[in-house]
């Protein structure tokens, strides 16, 4: 009741004035109240103006917010159109082609400049457009750094494969640019950049934010965007495109998208391999950066399998000196689900610097998923959704 009275004080005031007028008409207090009425008349105009401002402010605030949102949508729509135009241009330039020419650092630099321009055009576009364009640009930047450090005579990747990847990923940016990406509620929130403890000792700490307009470039581990991004990488890159896998993983390092891809395919191998003995201060970790599905024919028939690629993403080297074959992985466990890891039915171990690869048959990957891991994986994915969206 107190809250209602506080919110509707102006309505109560009007009712009281009406009641006083009715009482004065029905009684003999007219002479006494005439003077009061004259004074009230003098106060009525300024009071009405004040009441109008008080009552009209929420409506004015709403109209200003709606006007701001409409303007932002116009800017976003124009930017989306500019992005689509650029995407069509890039798809023509980076077409899908068969391998014929080895990659060069000059080719990567040219692609990097092209997608930097696309990223700049996407700044005011729908939020997901910028995020995806940034993923591609960061991957190209990482790839440039990798090749800059490598001996040119050891480069065996093909530029047509990078061109095919760019074409496919540009299609995805184009699709994102056809959507506004979010529907603003029109509600505004007053927020502070620093906590309450510091608020009284700093200036410029408050700001107004329009709800549901997200311009951040953060990538949630559970984001559909990352699942799409890594899914395309697995589909386009071969097992020997280690540099491509590395460059893409560094742009948004997370094992979670791979866990979701495996859940969707009902297969499983660990997104993270974690050593059980500390090296200096931390446990060694190998992260799944990509996997390729392959089919080979032999006298025994057709065989379907995956080549899984794991990399040390830390600044401390340990793979070269501690991992020599599959038996070395018996000291590792599944660091994603925190369960034991078995090397049974794995084969074709190989090592390149701080990257390892092994082969697992499709049947074995499906068997591991169905032997109780599928349920654990589903529970982990649900826990991540709760954690990142609470």
N, C-alpha and C positions, 0 to 999 in steps of 0.2 A: 504493500500500500504506500509506504514511504517513497519507494522508487517511482511509482506511478505519479504521485503528487509532485515529485521533483521534476519529472520529465514533462508534465502537463500543467505547470504552474500558471502559464499564460491563459489556459482554458478556465482554470479555477478563478482567476482574476476577473475575466469577462462575466462569468456566472454571478460573482458577488456584486458587480456593478449593476447587472440586470435586476437582481433581487432587491437591491437598495432602491432602484427606480420604481419597482412595483410597489414596494412597501410605502414609499413616499407618496404615491398616487392614492393608495387606499387609506392613508391616515391623515392626520392634521399636521403633519410635520413639514408640509410644503414650504412654509415661510423659512423654516430653519435650513431646509435643504436647498433652497433656491440659491443661496450664496455658495453653497458647496458645489452645486451644479455649474454655476458660472466659473468657479475656479477649475472645475473638472474640464470644462470646455476649453479653457486656455491651455490645459495640459494635454488635451486629447491629440492635437496635431503632432507635437514632438514625440508623444508616447507611441502613436501609431507608426511613426517613422522608425523608432527604435525597435518596436515589435516586428515591423516588416523586415528590417535588417536581420534580426535574430532568427525569425522564421524562414526567411528567404536564403540565408547563408548555406544551409545544406543543399538546397536546390541549385544555387549558384556553383557550389563546389562540385556537384555532380555534373553540371553542364560543362564546366571547365575541364573536368577529368575526361568526359566523353569527347570533347573537342581535341584534347591532347591525344587520346587513343586513336581517334579517326585520322589525325595527322600522322601518327606513327605508322598506321596501317598503310597510308598512301606512300610514305617513304619506303616501307617494307615491300610493298607491291612493286614499286618502280625498281628497287634493288633486285628483287626476284627476277624481273624481266631482264635486267642487265646480265644477271648470272646465267639465265637460260641462253641468252644470245652468245655469251662467251663459251658456255658448255658445248653448244653446237659447233662453234669454231674449233674447239679443242678436240672434239670427237673426230672431226675431219682430219685434223693434223696427226693425232695419235690413233691410228686405225688398228684394227686387229690384223695381225699378220703372222706368217710362219717364220721360224728362226732362220736367219741367214747372216746377220752381222753381229759381231761382238759389241757389247756395250762400251761406251766411252764416257769419260768424265765430262766431256763437253756436251754430250747428249743429255746427261743428267742435269747439268747446269742450265741448259736451255729449258728443259721441262720444269725445273725449279722456278725459273723466272716466270714461265707461263702460269703456273699454279699460284705463285705469289700474287700475280695480277688478279686471278680469279678470287683468291681469298680476300683481297682488298675490296673487290666489288661486292663481296658477300657480307661485309661488316654490318650494313644496315638491312640485310635480307632476313628471312626467317631464321631464328636462332640455330636450328639444326643444319641449315645450309652452311653457315659459317663454321660450325663445329666439324662437319664432314670435310669441307674444303681445307680446314686447318689440319685434319688428320693426313690428308694426301700431301699437303705441303711439308709438314713435319717429317713424313716418311721419306720424301725426296731429299730433304736436308740431311737426314740421317744417312741415307744411301750415299750422298755426295761425300760426307765425312769418312764413311767406310772405305770408299774407293780411293779417296785422297791418300789414305794411309797404306793402301795395298800396292804391291808390285804389279805393274801393268801386265807383265807377262803371265801372271797367275789369274787374270780375269777371264772367266769362261762363260759368263752370263751373256744373254743376247738382248739387244735393245728392242727387238720386236716383241719380246715377252713383257718388257716394261711398258711398251706402247699399248699392248693388249690390256694390261692391268690398268693403265691410266684411262683407256677407253671405257672399260667396265665401271671403274669407280666414278668417272665423270657422269655416266648414266645415272648413278645413284644420287649425285649432287643435283642433277637436273630434276629428278623425281622429287627430291626434298624442296626444290625451289617452286614447285607447283602448289605448295601448301603454306599457309601462314604460320603453321607450327604450333599455335596456341590460340585460345580464345580468352582474352582478358575479361575479368569480371567487372571491371570498372571501379572496383573498390581500391582505396588507397590505404597505405599503412605508414605510420610514422615510426621510423627506425633510428637507431643510434649506431654509429660506427664503432665506438668504444663502450666498455661496460659502465654500469651505473657508478661504480667507485671512482672512475676517472672523469665522469661526465661533467661534474661541477668545476673541474679544473682545466677544461679545454673549451675552445670555441669551435663552431662549425661542426658539431658532433651529430646534429640531427639532420635527417633528410626524409623526403616523402617518396614512397615507392608505389608504383601502380602494380596491382596484383596480377599474377600469372603471366607477366612478360619476362621471359628468361633470356638474358643476353650473356650468360656466363659461358666459359669455354671448358668447364669441368666435365669430365666423362665419368659418370657413375659406372661402377663395375658391372651393374646389372642392365646397363643401357642396351636397348635393341640395336642402336647404331653400331656399337662395337661388335655385336654378334654378326651383323651384316658385313661389316668391314673385314673381320677375320675369316668369315665364311667365304667371301670372295677371294681372299688371299690363298686359302687352302685349295680352292677350286682352280685358280689360275697358275700358281707357282708350282714348280716341280720340287722334288726332295733335294735336288742339288742347287736350288736357288737360296742357299743359306743367307747370303747377304740381303736379299729381298725380305726374307722372313725377319731377320734381325732389325732391319730398318723400320719395318712396320710395327714390330712389337715395342720398340723404343718410343714410338709416338704416343702409345697409350698402354703402358705395361700393366697387364692384369690377366690372371689365369681364368677369371670368371667367364669371359665370353667363350673360351674353349670348352669349359664345363657345360655350358648351355648348348653348344653345338653337339657335343657328345650325347647329352641327354636327349636331344631331338632325334639323333640317329640310333639311340639305344645301343651305344658302344661305350667302352671306357678304357682309358689308360691315364695315369696320373697327370693332372695339369701342373703339378709341382712335385719334384723329387727332392727330399730333404735328408741330408746326412744325419746320422745319429751320434756323430762325434764332432765336437767343436773344432773349428780351425781358427786359431787365435781367439777371437771373442764371439764369433757367430757360427751357427751351423751352416755348412755349405748347402746351397740350393741351386737346382737346375730347373728352369722354367720352360714349359712347352711353348715354343714360339711358332709352331706350325706342324701340320701333318698332311701327307699326300696319299690319296687312295690310288692304288695301282693294280693292274691286272697283268699277269704273265702266263704264257702258255708253255707247256712242257709235255713230254711223252705221258706224264701222269695225268694230264688234263689242265684245265684252267685254274689258276690260283689267284685269289683276291686278298690283298693285304694293304697295310698302312706302313709308311715310313714316318716315324715320329722323330721330330727334331727338337732337342733340348739345348738350352744355352745358359751359361753362367752370366748373369746380368750385373754382378757386383764388380767392384773395382779391384778385387783381389783375385788373382789367378789361382786355380786349384785343379782344374780338370786335367791339364797336361801332366802334372806330377802325381795325381792320386787315382785317376780313372784310366784303366788300361784295357778293360774288356767288360763283358757283361757281368762277370763274377764280382767286379768292383762295385756293382750296383746293389749287391746283397747287403751292403752297409747303409743303404738308403731306404726310406719309407715314403709312402704317399703323403706328402705334406699338405695336400688340399683337404683330404678327408681324415687325415691323421690315422691311417691304418697301415698295416704291413704292405710291402710291395714285393711281388714275386717275379723273378726273371724266367720262370718256367714258360716254355713255348715262345720265347723271344729269340731272335736270331739276327744275323748280319749287322753286328755292331761295327760302328765306324766313329772316328774322332777327327775333328778338324779344329785345331787351336782349342778354344774354350767351348766348343759345340760338340755334342754327341748325337748319334742317330742309331736307331735300331728298328727292326722289322717285327710287326705283330700281325698275324692273320686276322681277317675280318671275323672268322668264326671264334677265334680266341677273344677278340675285343667284345664281341656280343656275349660270349659266355661269361666274361668277367662282369659285365653289366647285369646280367640276369642272375648271377650268383650272389644276390643281396646288395651289390653296390648301387644298383639303380635306385633303391629306396633311400640309401644314405645320401646319394647325390641329390635326389629330389628334396630331401630335408635341408641339405646345405643351401640349395638355391632359394628355398623359402625363407631360410634364416637371413640370407643376404638381402632379400627384398624387404624384409621387416627392418633390418638394420639401416639400410640406406634410405628408407622412406619414412622413418619414424619422426 
